[in-house]
């Protein structure tokens, strides 16, 4: 994977092959960030990366100037890799090992202006993630939540749904909290 833009542009990151992940493709990530760059000021964002896996999206956010990042994953190997990569790239942020669905079940004392979630496509409960985020105060007023998911899921009728975009086999649904 490579960082597309910002202070770390062009840096390649090689994740260990044994990580239990399906990283967002560079093509889809670049398209996603083309959308975001027209909508947000990266330097003003507080970012929550759920199911962070290799940390791909967090690295891109940091490269573009985001200084408040929390990356969560259940896998100890993923968390270890992302922490090491944050250190080597001098990224300010927190990385924690968490069961993300349990984490989202509680009411938040922190809220974020941008949340990205890339759960395993076959995981049970994906369809409940937008509701948990919106109802448990994880998203700041005016904030955005982006969910990466398979084509089998349709969130058009979900509260807060704004739009969906498809890039190859990658689907993003955008939600906002007003």
Secondary structure, DSSP 4 states (H G I P E B T S, - for coil): -B--SSTTTT-B----TTSS--PPPHHHHHHHHHHHHTT--GGG-EEEEET-TT-HHHHHHHHTT--EEEEEES-HHHHHHHHHHHHHHT---EEEE--HHHHHHSPPSS-EEEEEE---TT-TTGGGHHHHHHHTT-EEEEEEEEEEE-TT---TTSTTEEEEEEETTEEEEEEE--
